[in-house]
Amino acid sequence: MKLRRYLLLLLTLPGLSGCQSGLQVNAGDGNFRTLSAQTLVLHQDVRIPPRQAHAYFQRATGAGVGGEYAPHCELEVRPVLEEAQYVHAGVFEIRGIRGLTHYVRRPHKNIQLAAAAGFQLLAEDSGEWIMLAYHFTLHSDEQPDVLRLICGGAYNFPFYARYPSLEDIQQALGDVASLESR
């Protein structure tokens, strides 16, 4: 019985280590580096429009709506209110980072190879674009309704899609916010 548990542990540990974020982000040179920033610092108040949960930033401006073809960031809050709400300038601790894939349209399984069931080929004219994005989990005792900062690269074909670099993130945020060490 102990041998089975030991073998199960040995087989499980490598898979679990892949789930840890390690706070690794794209450095812009094609490599991933450990994020030295531990906080998101908002330098000014941010307005969340009525009946929305996000404020969008792109090319150093509050874009209103994120454009799909350039890196951008979104500050997310809960709950969604009928009137505009504000996230006040302050410091938010980064508690974790996850890399996620956002689909323009989820792939459907209409093309299959006989040898690999469920395998799908994507063509450049398929319209199945993705965006690779970081979800920074945020925490503040003063503003507990602020959930996360989502920063995504441009939508593109799966082969060409890239996570935003740290420089892309800072350019999107502009003077409104910055990622900083304590």
Protein Blocks (a to p, Z undefined) as FASTA:
>chain_A
ZZmmmmmmmmmmmmmmmmpnolpacehnopacddfbfbdcdfbdcdddehiabdcdeehi
aehpacfkbccdddddddddfbdcdddedddddfbdcdddddfbdcddfbccfklghiac
ddfklopacddddddddddfklmmbmbdcdddddddfklpccddfklmmmmnmmmbccdd
ZZ
